[in-house]
Amino acid sequence: MIREWKDSTIKRFLKEGRGSGEGSEYKSWLQVQDINSQGRSTRTYSYKSQRVIHLLSDLQLYYWYLLEFDDMVLDVREQFPLLDFHEMNIPVDQELEKKLFSTKTNVPHVFIVSFMVTRIDQNGNSFYEARAIKSSTELTKKATIERLEMQRRYFEKKQIDFGVVTEMNINKQLARNIGWVLTAYDIQDYPDLVRNFLYLKEDLLHYLSNHTATFQMVFQRIEKDYQLDEGLGLILFKHLVATKQIKFDLNRKIDMSRNVEEYRIELPGIKSGGDKHAVNG
């Protein structure tokens, strides 16, 4: 754990390539093993960025779920360091100037924003936005406000949109549900699903078109027809939602004992009256 920033620590991080690169090449400036964070720290894999993501609180995790599931987001760089901050000649008053260097080591502070997000607009043009994730209680602290003000001035000079996100701005139910379906984004560990995927998908979509059925009934039927282990029907469904092959109301609490019609499920074109694809043996 980093107890205080030293010049040697910063040089080591730079040598390791932290804070540089994009996409799969990016390395988070701060990693889970580096600090004691408030709340739970998490390592999770991003299929969008194709690398392990380091998140330092539950709020960061929730917001990352929203970013990972957003089709307009191309890449997310977490714990992003403002390495050129001290070269930007950002105007600061005497009070803020005290925050530029460590009082213990006199090492220049490396300011860090929770997320640097690469988005695309409606015309397909990419742009950056920076987001600081803070609990609302943190915003009552003078030191926090001062650090955020430094970041605001930095991104203003960079002409990058900067915002502060608290728990009041995050739909936690939606975030939790996205996290739930993303656990089945990759189904390579389930050979029975991979082997008959196209047939399984077509039949599952057909069964889901019966809106009076419950999800559990649908999953049990697909498991029986294909002689799948219990639970694989649910994993298949989660995979199809995670990969956007099924649209599903993720804003409400998920209860698989409820009828399909209650979740405003949207299915792609379904071939009705076709052959039954379930296989035995």
Residue frames relative to the residue before (quaternion, step in Angstrom):
aa qw qx qy qz dx dy dz
M 1.0000 0.0000 0.0000 0.0000 0.00 0.00 0.00
I 0.4032 -0.7074 0.5277 0.2418 3.58 -0.98 0.85
R 0.2041 -0.8001 0.5553 0.0986 3.58 -0.54 1.16
E 0.7801 -0.0826 0.0447 0.6186 3.57 1.09 -0.64
W 0.4960 -0.6730 0.4634 0.2937 3.54 -1.07 0.76
K 0.0690 -0.7770 0.6257 0.0046 3.51 -0.92 1.03
D 0.6393 -0.5282 0.3913 0.3990 3.54 -1.21 0.48
S 0.6412 0.5358 -0.3229 0.4445 3.58 1.02 -0.78
T 0.6278 0.5350 -0.3330 0.4568 3.59 1.09 -0.73
I 0.6622 0.5004 -0.3037 0.4678 3.56 0.89 -0.94
K 0.6536 0.5091 -0.3168 0.4618 3.60 0.94 -0.84
R 0.6372 0.5223 -0.3286 0.4617 3.59 1.02 -0.78
F 0.6506 0.5167 -0.3166 0.4578 3.58 0.93 -0.89
L 0.6591 0.5060 -0.3080 0.4634 3.57 0.96 -0.88
K 0.6431 0.5212 -0.3172 0.4627 3.57 1.02 -0.81
E 0.6652 0.4924 -0.2916 0.4795 3.58 1.12 -0.70
G 0.5076 -0.6695 0.4104 0.3543 3.58 1.26 -0.17
R 0.3611 0.7466 -0.4940 0.2613 3.56 1.20 0.29
G 0.7964 0.2873 -0.2343 0.4778 3.53 -1.07 0.81
S 0.6873 0.4445 -0.2838 0.4994 3.58 1.25 0.04
G 0.6990 0.4573 -0.3507 0.4235 3.52 -1.32 0.36
E 0.2194 -0.7406 0.6149 0.1589 3.53 -1.36 0.15
G 0.7928 0.2876 -0.2140 0.4929 3.54 -1.26 0.32
S 0.8375 -0.1380 0.1212 0.5146 3.57 -0.95 -0.92
E 0.6502 0.5401 -0.3118 0.4339 3.60 1.21 -0.41
Y 0.5416 0.6425 -0.4054 0.3599 3.60 1.19 -0.30
K 0.1306 -0.7603 0.6305 0.0851 3.55 -1.14 0.73
S 0.4639 -0.6953 0.4794 0.2676 3.55 -0.71 1.10
W 0.5019 -0.6620 0.4640 0.3075 3.58 -0.93 0.90
L 0.7572 0.1760 -0.1088 0.6195 3.56 0.98 -0.88
Q 0.1273 -0.7902 0.5972 0.0522 3.55 -0.97 0.89
V 0.7284 -0.4799 0.2671 0.4097 3.52 -1.21 0.57
Q 0.7002 0.4846 -0.2815 0.4422 3.57 0.93 -0.86
D 0.5926 0.6342 -0.3518 0.3506 3.60 1.19 -0.34
I 0.8378 0.1478 -0.0159 0.5254 3.57 0.93 -0.81
N 0.4127 -0.6117 0.5940 0.3203 3.50 -1.42 0.14
S 0.0906 -0.8144 0.5721 0.0349 3.58 -0.37 1.17
Q 0.5019 -0.6027 0.5124 0.3498 3.54 -1.22 0.46
G 0.7455 0.2759 -0.2435 0.5556 3.55 -0.81 0.98
R 0.6492 -0.5323 0.3830 0.3854 3.55 -1.26 -0.26
S 0.3109 -0.7233 0.5881 0.1856 3.53 -0.95 0.94
T 0.1075 -0.8158 0.5682 0.0054 3.55 -1.07 0.76
R 0.1573 -0.7055 0.6780 0.1336 3.49 -1.19 0.73
T 0.1033 0.7921 -0.5954 0.0861 3.56 -0.81 0.94
Y 0.4498 -0.6997 0.4850 0.2698 3.56 -1.13 0.57
S 0.2328 -0.7580 0.5960 0.1262 3.54 -1.00 0.91
Y 0.3032 -0.7507 0.5607 0.1737 3.57 -0.69 1.09
K 0.5956 0.5553 -0.3572 0.4575 3.56 1.25 -0.38
S 0.7781 0.3106 -0.1583 0.5225 3.58 0.84 -0.98
Q 0.3395 -0.7902 0.4555 0.2297 3.60 1.32 -0.16
R 0.6822 0.3942 -0.3180 0.5274 3.56 0.87 1.01
V 0.5984 -0.5364 0.4448 0.3953 3.55 -1.36 0.13
I 0.2503 -0.7601 0.5905 0.1038 3.54 -0.99 0.99
H 0.2293 -0.7669 0.5876 0.1185 3.59 -1.00 0.87
L 0.0082 -0.8093 0.5839 -0.0637 3.56 -0.51 1.25
L 0.2995 -0.8301 0.4601 0.0979 3.55 -0.74 1.11
S 0.7825 0.1437 -0.1234 0.5931 3.60 1.24 0.17
D 0.6421 -0.5059 0.3994 0.4150 3.55 -1.27 0.26
L 0.6266 0.5417 -0.3434 0.4428 3.59 1.01 -0.75
Q 0.6355 0.5068 -0.3290 0.4807 3.58 0.99 -0.78
L 0.6394 0.5303 -0.3232 0.4533 3.59 0.97 -0.84
Y 0.6586 0.5086 -0.3129 0.4578 3.58 0.86 -0.95
Y 0.6920 0.4711 -0.2939 0.4614 3.58 0.84 -0.95
W 0.6206 0.5382 -0.3449 0.4542 3.58 1.05 -0.72
Y 0.5930 0.5568 -0.3693 0.4495 3.63 1.00 -0.72
L 0.6631 0.5064 -0.3046 0.4594 3.59 0.91 -0.91
L 0.6639 0.4958 -0.3002 0.4726 3.57 1.00 -0.82
E 0.6527 0.5334 -0.3135 0.4373 3.57 0.92 -0.91
F 0.7280 0.4353 -0.2318 0.4761 3.59 1.03 -0.78
D 0.5747 0.6127 -0.3600 0.4058 3.58 1.29 -0.26
D 0.3952 -0.7521 0.4812 0.2159 3.59 -0.58 1.17
M 0.6581 0.5118 -0.3109 0.4563 3.59 1.18 -0.43
V 0.6071 0.5174 -0.3474 0.4930 3.58 1.33 0.03
L 0.2493 -0.7939 0.5428 0.1134 3.56 -0.73 1.11
D 0.8049 -0.0405 0.0956 0.5842 3.57 0.98 -0.86
V 0.1295 -0.7658 0.6255 0.0737 3.55 -1.21 0.60
R 0.0788 -0.7724 0.6294 0.0326 3.57 -0.87 1.01
E 0.2038 -0.8193 0.5311 0.0713 3.53 -0.39 1.29
Q 0.8201 0.1529 -0.1547 0.5293 3.57 -1.26 0.55
F 0.1683 0.8363 -0.4964 0.1609 3.54 0.90 1.05
P 0.2874 -0.7932 0.5134 0.1567 3.62 -0.61 1.10
L 0.3420 -0.7098 0.5763 0.2168 3.55 -1.08 0.75
L 0.0976 -0.8794 0.4643 0.0396 3.54 0.60 1.23
D 0.7270 0.3949 -0.2469 0.5046 3.58 1.12 -0.52
F 0.2589 0.8072 -0.5004 0.1760 3.59 1.24 0.30
H 0.7367 0.4456 -0.2416 0.4475 3.58 0.79 -1.03
E 0.6353 0.5061 -0.3353 0.4773 3.58 1.29 -0.11
M 0.5961 0.6341 -0.3318 0.3639 3.57 1.28 -0.29
N 0.3060 -0.7769 0.4976 0.2350 3.60 1.28 -0.17
I 0.1615 0.8057 -0.5438 0.1705 3.52 0.86 1.04
P 0.4245 -0.7155 0.4855 0.2686 3.60 -0.72 0.99
V 0.0455 0.7836 -0.6165 0.0621 3.56 -0.85 1.01
D 0.4331 -0.6713 0.5271 0.2898 3.54 -1.13 0.62
Q 0.7419 -0.4307 0.2728 0.4354 3.55 -1.29 0.15
E 0.6372 0.5394 -0.3280 0.4422 3.59 1.03 -0.76
L 0.7100 0.4455 -0.2628 0.4779 3.56 0.87 -0.93
E 0.5717 0.6154 -0.3784 0.3890 3.57 1.11 -0.61
K 0.5954 0.5804 -0.3522 0.4296 3.56 1.17 -0.59
K 0.6620 0.5239 -0.2979 0.4455 3.59 1.20 -0.51
L 0.5387 0.6667 -0.3898 0.3367 3.59 1.23 -0.18
F 0.7907 0.2046 -0.0960 0.5689 3.58 1.17 -0.55
S 0.5531 -0.5949 0.4682 0.3478 3.54 -1.17 0.62
T 0.4356 -0.7080 0.4920 0.2588 3.58 -0.85 0.95
K 0.6756 0.4946 -0.2901 0.4635 3.60 1.19 -0.52
T 0.8224 0.2333 -0.0871 0.5115 3.57 0.83 -0.98
N 0.3482 -0.7569 0.4710 0.2900 3.59 1.32 -0.29
V 0.4043 0.6916 -0.4846 0.3513 3.57 1.23 0.47
P 0.5259 -0.6293 0.4548 0.3473 3.64 -0.93 0.78
H 0.4679 -0.6754 0.4945 0.2836 3.56 -0.92 0.91
V 0.2446 -0.7079 0.6396 0.1730 3.54 -1.12 0.75
F 0.2235 -0.7835 0.5673 0.1197 3.57 -0.36 1.23
I 0.1466 -0.8030 0.5773 0.0212 3.54 -0.96 0.94
V 0.1816 -0.7531 0.6225 0.1109 3.57 -0.96 0.91
S 0.6034 -0.6174 0.3636 0.3501 3.58 -0.95 0.87
F 0.8180 -0.0193 0.0611 0.5716 3.58 0.85 -0.97
M 0.1129 -0.7046 0.6940 0.0955 3.50 -1.15 0.81
V 0.1213 -0.8366 0.5342 -0.0068 3.54 -0.39 1.31
T 0.2090 -0.7400 0.6248 0.1351 3.56 -1.02 0.85
R 0.0392 -0.8102 0.5839 -0.0336 3.56 -0.60 1.20
I 0.2540 -0.7045 0.6212 0.2308 3.52 -1.37 0.08
D 0.3860 -0.7035 0.5427 0.2482 3.55 -1.14 0.66
Q 0.7580 -0.3978 0.2592 0.4471 3.58 -1.31 -0.05
N 0.6924 0.4574 -0.2728 0.4867 3.58 1.22 -0.44
G 0.5782 -0.6238 0.3563 0.3868 3.56 1.30 0.13
N 0.4910 0.6460 -0.4395 0.3853 3.58 1.26 0.25
S 0.3524 -0.7544 0.5164 0.2000 3.59 -0.89 0.92
F 0.0451 0.7719 -0.6331 0.0373 3.53 -1.21 0.62
Y 0.4362 -0.6929 0.5163 0.2512 3.54 -1.30 0.40
E 0.0067 0.7407 -0.6692 -0.0597 3.48 -1.35 0.42
A 0.2552 -0.7669 0.5747 0.1286 3.56 -1.08 0.79
R 0.0499 -0.8066 0.5890 -0.0034 3.56 -0.94 0.89
A 0.1957 -0.7480 0.6269 0.0957 3.54 -0.93 1.03
I 0.2066 -0.7866 0.5740 0.0950 3.58 -0.74 1.06
K 0.1158 0.7949 -0.5789 0.1398 3.56 -0.57 1.20
S 0.4436 -0.6328 0.5462 0.3233 3.56 -1.15 0.57
S 0.6173 -0.5752 0.3816 0.3774 3.57 -1.10 0.62
T 0.6134 0.5524 -0.3570 0.4372 3.60 1.10 -0.58
E 0.6086 0.5581 -0.3546 0.4387 3.58 1.11 -0.65
L 0.6507 0.5452 -0.3157 0.4238 3.57 1.09 -0.68
T 0.5786 0.5523 -0.3868 0.4589 3.58 1.28 0.06
K 0.6165 0.5593 -0.3355 0.4411 3.57 1.28 -0.19
K 0.5160 -0.6721 0.4450 0.2898 3.55 -0.84 1.02
A 0.6550 0.5307 -0.3195 0.4328 3.59 0.90 -0.91
T 0.6401 0.5214 -0.3190 0.4655 3.58 1.03 -0.82
I 0.6570 0.5111 -0.3085 0.4604 3.57 0.89 -0.94
E 0.6507 0.5197 -0.3205 0.4514 3.58 0.98 -0.81
R 0.6591 0.4968 -0.3143 0.4690 3.60 0.94 -0.82
L 0.6519 0.5103 -0.3134 0.4652 3.56 1.01 -0.79
E 0.6272 0.5316 -0.3354 0.4599 3.56 1.05 -0.70
M 0.6151 0.5306 -0.3406 0.4734 3.58 1.05 -0.72
Q 0.6646 0.4928 -0.3024 0.4734 3.58 0.95 -0.88
R 0.6265 0.5475 -0.3395 0.4388 3.58 0.96 -0.84
R 0.6762 0.4905 -0.2920 0.4656 3.57 0.90 -0.91
Y 0.6178 0.5479 -0.3352 0.4536 3.57 1.07 -0.78
F 0.7357 0.4236 -0.2485 0.4665 3.58 0.71 -1.06
E 0.5685 0.5683 -0.3835 0.4547 3.57 1.15 -0.49
K 0.6680 0.4845 -0.2933 0.4827 3.56 0.97 -0.85
K 0.6761 0.4728 -0.2779 0.4920 3.58 1.13 -0.66
Q 0.3361 -0.7559 0.4781 0.2950 3.58 1.33 -0.27
I 0.4490 0.6294 -0.4792 0.4156 3.53 0.98 1.02
D 0.4846 -0.6748 0.4745 0.2909 3.56 -0.86 0.98
F 0.0636 -0.8018 0.5941 -0.0082 3.57 -0.82 1.05
G 0.0663 0.8038 -0.5881 0.0602 3.56 -0.96 0.85
V 0.3395 -0.7045 0.5864 0.2110 3.53 -1.29 0.48
V 0.1334 -0.7948 0.5912 0.0328 3.57 -0.82 1.05
T 0.0806 -0.7807 0.6186 0.0373 3.58 -0.88 0.98
E 0.7209 -0.4133 0.3151 0.4584 3.56 -1.30 -0.04
M 0.5918 0.5814 -0.3623 0.4247 3.59 1.20 -0.42
N 0.7092 0.4506 -0.2449 0.4838 3.58 1.22 -0.47
I 0.6670 0.4991 -0.2885 0.4720 3.58 1.27 -0.14
N 0.3231 -0.7095 0.5958 0.1930 3.55 -0.91 0.99
K 0.2415 -0.8271 0.4909 0.1287 3.57 0.02 1.30
Q 0.6145 0.5415 -0.3617 0.4453 3.59 1.02 -0.68
L 0.6515 0.4986 -0.3069 0.4824 3.57 0.94 -0.88
A 0.6600 0.5150 -0.3138 0.4481 3.58 0.89 -0.91
R 0.6590 0.5023 -0.3140 0.4635 3.60 0.89 -0.90
N 0.6648 0.5089 -0.3081 0.4518 3.58 0.94 -0.85
I 0.6212 0.5195 -0.3383 0.4793 3.56 1.05 -0.74
G 0.6373 0.5231 -0.3213 0.4658 3.57 0.97 -0.85
W 0.6287 0.5532 -0.3135 0.4478 3.56 1.07 -0.82
V 0.7230 0.4177 -0.2654 0.4821 3.62 0.81 -0.89
L 0.6242 0.5677 -0.3507 0.4064 3.60 1.05 -0.66
T 0.5401 0.6135 -0.4101 0.4046 3.60 1.19 -0.34
A 0.7370 0.3527 -0.2179 0.5338 3.60 1.23 -0.37
Y 0.2727 0.7736 -0.5292 0.2169 3.60 1.16 0.44
D 0.7611 0.2519 -0.1263 0.5842 3.57 0.99 -0.90
I 0.0797 -0.8217 0.5641 0.0144 3.60 -0.63 1.11
Q 0.2987 0.7908 -0.4931 0.2056 3.60 1.19 0.39
D 0.6449 0.5189 -0.3304 0.4536 3.61 1.17 -0.42
Y 0.6778 0.4311 -0.2811 0.5250 3.58 1.29 0.04
P 0.1908 -0.8413 0.4942 0.1075 3.61 0.30 1.25
D 0.6121 0.5560 -0.3632 0.4294 3.61 1.05 -0.61
L 0.6599 0.4712 -0.3096 0.4967 3.59 1.13 -0.57
V 0.6589 0.5165 -0.3139 0.4478 3.57 0.94 -0.86
R 0.6492 0.5690 -0.3164 0.3933 3.56 0.93 -0.98
N 0.8111 0.1948 -0.0784 0.5459 3.59 0.91 -0.92
F 0.1708 0.8643 -0.4692 0.0596 3.55 1.26 0.44
L 0.6901 0.4927 -0.3107 0.4295 3.61 0.71 -0.97
Y 0.6668 0.4833 -0.2962 0.4838 3.58 0.98 -0.84
L 0.6410 0.5300 -0.3147 0.4573 3.56 0.97 -0.89
K 0.6548 0.5172 -0.3089 0.4565 3.54 0.92 -0.92
E 0.6777 0.4963 -0.3046 0.4490 3.59 0.81 -0.97
D 0.6904 0.4690 -0.2932 0.4662 3.59 0.90 -0.86
L 0.6366 0.5217 -0.3398 0.4550 3.59 0.97 -0.78
L 0.6413 0.5122 -0.3266 0.4688 3.59 0.95 -0.81
H 0.6423 0.5193 -0.3234 0.4617 3.57 0.99 -0.80
Y 0.6695 0.4923 -0.3064 0.4643 3.60 0.90 -0.86
L 0.6580 0.5144 -0.3069 0.4564 3.58 1.06 -0.74
S 0.5658 0.6017 -0.3898 0.4073 3.58 1.20 -0.33
N 0.5862 0.5124 -0.3721 0.5054 3.59 1.31 -0.19
H 0.2126 -0.8488 0.4725 0.1050 3.57 0.13 1.29
T 0.6165 0.5459 -0.3615 0.4373 3.61 1.19 -0.24
A 0.5698 0.5825 -0.3830 0.4351 3.60 1.27 -0.22
T 0.4273 -0.6479 0.5488 0.3106 3.54 -1.23 0.42
F 0.6294 -0.5236 0.3996 0.4124 3.55 -1.21 0.36
Q 0.6344 0.5410 -0.3363 0.4380 3.58 0.94 -0.82
M 0.6330 0.5262 -0.3270 0.4642 3.58 1.01 -0.80
V 0.6507 0.5167 -0.3085 0.4630 3.57 0.97 -0.88
F 0.6796 0.4879 -0.2987 0.4593 3.59 0.87 -0.92
Q 0.6472 0.5164 -0.3192 0.4611 3.57 0.97 -0.81
R 0.6435 0.5273 -0.3215 0.4521 3.58 1.04 -0.77
I 0.6831 0.4723 -0.2999 0.4694 3.59 0.88 -0.90
E 0.6338 0.5231 -0.3308 0.4640 3.59 1.07 -0.69
K 0.6580 0.4987 -0.3079 0.4728 3.58 1.01 -0.79
D 0.6714 0.5168 -0.3035 0.4359 3.58 0.87 -0.94
Y 0.7856 0.3104 -0.1528 0.5129 3.57 0.98 -0.83
Q 0.3928 -0.7391 0.4564 0.3020 3.56 1.33 0.12
L 0.2642 0.7712 -0.5190 0.2572 3.55 0.89 1.05
D 0.5776 -0.5541 0.4626 0.3812 3.54 -1.24 0.45
E 0.6020 -0.5690 0.4203 0.3703 3.54 -1.14 0.65
G 0.7472 0.3721 -0.2933 0.4661 3.55 -0.91 0.93
L 0.5908 0.6000 -0.3739 0.3888 3.58 1.17 -0.45
G 0.5702 0.5797 -0.3856 0.4361 3.58 1.15 -0.47
L 0.6538 0.4998 -0.2999 0.4824 3.55 1.01 -0.86
I 0.6463 0.5174 -0.3252 0.4570 3.61 0.94 -0.86
L 0.6311 0.5242 -0.3291 0.4676 3.59 0.99 -0.79
F 0.6538 0.5115 -0.3099 0.4636 3.58 0.93 -0.89
K 0.6588 0.5071 -0.3063 0.4637 3.59 0.89 -0.93
H 0.6309 0.5341 -0.3292 0.4565 3.57 1.01 -0.79
L 0.6775 0.4927 -0.2977 0.4579 3.59 0.89 -0.86
V 0.6384 0.4917 -0.3249 0.4951 3.58 1.11 -0.62
A 0.6608 0.5268 -0.3077 0.4371 3.58 0.90 -0.95
T 0.7445 0.3778 -0.2057 0.5106 3.58 1.04 -0.78
K 0.5080 -0.7062 0.3750 0.3203 3.57 1.31 0.43
Q 0.4128 0.6888 -0.4925 0.3354 3.57 1.11 0.64
I 0.7228 0.1885 -0.1620 0.6449 3.54 1.39 -0.15
K 0.2354 -0.7351 0.6144 0.1636 3.56 -1.03 0.79
F 0.0186 -0.8094 0.5752 -0.1170 3.51 -0.79 1.14
D 0.4939 -0.6666 0.4672 0.3057 3.59 -0.97 0.82
L 0.0880 -0.8310 0.5492 0.0005 3.55 -0.25 1.31
N 0.5310 0.6585 -0.3974 0.3557 3.59 1.24 0.10
R 0.7253 0.3888 -0.2371 0.5163 3.58 1.21 -0.29
K 0.6467 -0.5199 0.3807 0.4082 3.54 -1.21 0.44
I 0.3708 -0.7596 0.4982 0.1929 3.54 -0.83 1.04
D 0.0478 0.7634 -0.6390 0.0819 3.53 -0.89 1.06
M 0.2673 -0.8181 0.4933 0.1264 3.56 -0.25 1.27
S 0.5643 0.5663 -0.4042 0.4444 3.59 1.26 0.08
R 0.5710 0.6009 -0.3717 0.4181 3.60 1.28 -0.13
N 0.6132 -0.5511 0.4196 0.3796 3.55 -1.29 0.33
V 0.6234 -0.5687 0.3985 0.3594 3.53 -1.15 0.71
E 0.6593 0.5532 -0.3181 0.3976 3.58 0.91 -0.92
E 0.6026 0.5961 -0.3623 0.3877 3.62 1.12 -0.48
Y 0.7306 0.4299 -0.2273 0.4793 3.60 1.21 -0.42
R 0.4262 -0.7386 0.4489 0.2671 3.58 1.22 0.46
I 0.1437 0.8216 -0.5341 0.1383 3.53 0.89 0.96
E 0.1530 -0.7746 0.6095 0.0710 3.56 -1.03 0.89
L 0.1347 -0.8117 0.5677 0.0257 3.54 -0.70 1.17
P 0.4940 -0.6182 0.5033 0.3471 3.58 -1.13 0.54
G 0.7575 -0.3822 0.2582 0.4621 3.58 -1.27 0.10
I 0.1476 -0.8000 0.5800 0.0434 3.57 -0.84 1.00
K 0.3496 -0.7119 0.5685 0.2187 3.54 -0.95 0.88
S 0.1461 -0.8054 0.5700 0.0716 3.56 -0.43 1.16
G 0.8123 0.2785 -0.2071 0.4687 3.53 -1.18 0.64
G 0.4533 0.7010 -0.4460 0.3226 3.59 1.24 0.30
D 0.7134 -0.4150 0.3261 0.4609 3.54 -1.28 -0.18
K 0.4494 -0.6413 0.5434 0.3024 3.54 -1.20 0.55
H 0.2785 -0.8204 0.4857 0.1164 3.55 -0.68 1.09
A 0.4384 0.7146 -0.4684 0.2788 3.60 1.18 -0.25
V 0.1740 -0.7916 0.5813 0.0715 3.54 -1.00 0.88
N 0.3023 -0.7330 0.5807 0.1847 3.54 -1.19 0.53
G 0.7890 0.3324 -0.2310 0.4622 3.52 -1.24 0.52
